[in-house]
Amino acid sequence: MDFINIFLIIIGITNLFLALIIYFNAKQVEKINLSFSLLALNVSAWSLSMTFFRMADHQVTALVALKILYLVPIFIPIIFLYFIYSFLEKNPKILGGFPAKIGILTWA
């Protein structure tokens, strides 16, 4: 195991704990806590899937990890934009609004 994999594991575990702490320590479920927790979970899944891809011994394992590695970052800009809107206390429309259009643009 090289240093890059060790750092990716540290980043993944740190973001996972950050997401869990922010989500479960909130007194009430707010949009800002939920959106930041989802963002940290996506970053955690991205770094851990990159670690699994780099450590894969078989082609099937590498292919599954690679699909996850390319699928998870699609949602990062969408969730980050929703986090910004909820942080600024705007009322974003998920379906048909600006975040959905940005999500479609990042999907294409």
DABEL-V11795 format. One record per backbone hydrogen bond with DSSP energy under -1.0 kcal/mol. NH is the residue of the N-H (numbers start at 1). CO is the residue of the C=O. E is the energy in kcal/mol with one decimal. If there is no record, write none. Layout:
NH|CO|E  NH|CO|E
This chain:
6|2|-1.7  7|3|-2.5  8|4|-2.4  9|5|-2.3  10|6|-2.2  11|7|-2.6  12|8|-2.5  13|9|-2.6  14|10|-2.4  15|11|-2.4  16|12|-2.0  17|13|-2.5  18|14|-2.3  19|15|-2.4  20|16|-2.2  21|17|-2.7  22|18|-2.4  23|19|-2.2  24|20|-2.5  25|21|-1.8  34|30|-2.2  35|31|-2.6  36|32|-2.1  37|33|-2.1  38|34|-2.3  39|35|-2.0  40|36|-2.5  41|37|-2.3  42|38|-2.2  43|39|-2.1  44|40|-2.2  45|41|-2.7  46|42|-2.3  47|43|-2.4  48|44|-2.4  49|45|-2.2  50|46|-1.7  51|47|-1.6  52|48|-2.4  53|49|-2.1  54|50|-2.1  55|51|-1.7  62|58|-2.0  63|59|-2.3  64|60|-2.2  65|61|-2.4  66|62|-2.3  67|63|-2.1  68|64|-2.0  69|65|-2.5  70|66|-1.9  71|67|-1.5  72|68|-2.4  74|71|-1.0  75|72|-1.4  79|75|-2.5  80|76|-2.5  81|77|-2.2  82|78|-2.1  83|79|-2.4  84|80|-2.2  85|81|-2.2  86|82|-2.5  87|83|-2.3  88|84|-2.1  90|85|-2.7  101|97|-1.7  102|98|-2.3  103|99|-2.2  104|100|-2.1  105|101|-2.0  106|102|-2.3  107|103|-1.6  108|104|-1.6
